[in-house]
Amino acid sequence: MDNEVGIVTAVDEESGMVTVRMKRSSACSRCNACTSLGVQEISVHAKNDCGAKLHDNVKVSLPSQLYFTAVGVLYGFPFVGMLFGFVAGVYGGTLLGLGENAPLLGFASGVVFMSLAYWAIKQRDMKRRKARHVPLAVEVVDL
């Protein structure tokens, strides 16, 4: 997400967070990470760095470092798990005397390790929801 503009629909003074309703941009529509089925608006929880109040128009930004880190984790970790599982499965199949069927065991174990990697990412994400992992409401704007 680059800088997008939306309307503050809720403010939580204790946590310093706001809920911002915004239209899905063209970049957002390719992702479908937060919503699907053709919904044109999304709600985003963002850290209130600009002191926004209810019904203010705010500019929301996602730090680029967080974006690239997330992409690296979501694609890299499962890929490494798949490769490790495939190699371990082929090696194990060879040791078990499966012969030409060893790559089938490699494929199956690669899928299992890739699935475990996605599961681990999901578990870690659920446990580590911190303010540095959310978008930032950086500026109140006039429209």
N, C-alpha and C positions, 0 to 999 in steps of 0.2 A: 504494500500500500504506500503510495506516495502521500503527499499532503492532500487530504480530502476534507470537505466542509460538510458539517452536519449540525443538527439541532439537539441541544441538551434536553433530555427527557427525564432525567433523574440525577440528583446530586446526593452523594453520601459524604457528609462532612467528616465523619469519624475516620474513614479510610482514605479520604482525599481522592475518591474516584467519582467519575461521572459516567452516565450512560448516554451515548450519542446515537441518534437515529440519522442515517444517511442513505443516499441512493448508491446503489452498486455501480462502480465505475467499470469501464471496459476491461481494465486489468483485473479487477475483482471478479468479474463475471467468468473469466477463464479459470479461476482458482476453484471456486465452489467449496472452499474450506469451511465457511461459516454457515452457509445456507444453500439450498438447492431448490429444485422444482419451480424455477422461474420467478422467484420472489425478487422484487425490484428494490426493496429497502432492507437494510440490515441494522441491527443494534450492536454497538461496540462498547465495551467497558474500557475506559481510558483513565489514565492518571491525570488529575486536574492540575496541571502545571500553570494554568493561566488564570485561575480563580474564577472560572465560569460559573454562572448562575443558571437556574432553570429557564429554559426557552432561549438561551443565548445561542447564536451561531458560532461554532468553533471550528478551528482548523485542527485536524487530527493527523498525527504523523506516526509512522512506525520506524524506529531507528534501523538504518540499513544494515548495521552489524548484526542485529537480531534476526533480520530477514535472511541474511546469508548463512548465519549459524543454523537457523531452522532448516533451511534447504539442505545444508550439508548433513545434518543429523538425519532428516527424514529420507534422504536418498542414499547417503553413504553407509550408514550403519546397517540397514537391511541388506544392501549389496554385499558388504563384507561378510555378513552372516550367511548369505546365500552361497557365496564362494567357499567359505569355510565348510559349510554343510555339504556342498557338492564334493569337495576334495576329500573330506573325511568319509563321506559315504562311499565314494569310489574306492578309496584305500581299504575301508572296512569290508566292502563287498569282495575285493580281491583277496583279502585275508580269509574271508569265509568261503572262498572257492566258488563264487558266483560266475566267474568267467566273463562272458559277454553281457551278462545282466548286471554287472557292477555299476554301470552308469545309471541304471534305473534306481538303484538304491541311493546313488549320489544325487539324482534329481529329487527324490522324495526327501532326503535329509536336507537338501538345500532349501526346499520349500518350508520345511519345519523350522530350520534356523532363521530363515527370513521372517516367518510368522512370529517367532519368539522375539526377534529384534523389534518388530512393530509393537508387540505387546509390551516389551520393556520400555519403549519410548512413551507409550500411552500411560503406563504406570508412573513413570518419572514425571511426566507432564502433570498428572493429577496431583502428585505430591508436592510439586515445586512451583505452584502458582504464586509468583512474587511480582511486585510492582515493576521490576525491570523487564518482565516478560510481557508487558502489555503496551498497547499504543499510548501515545501521549496527546492530551489536548493542549496544544502549544500556544494558541492565540485565539482571542475573541475577535470575530470579524463582523463587519457591517455588510449586509447584502442589500 
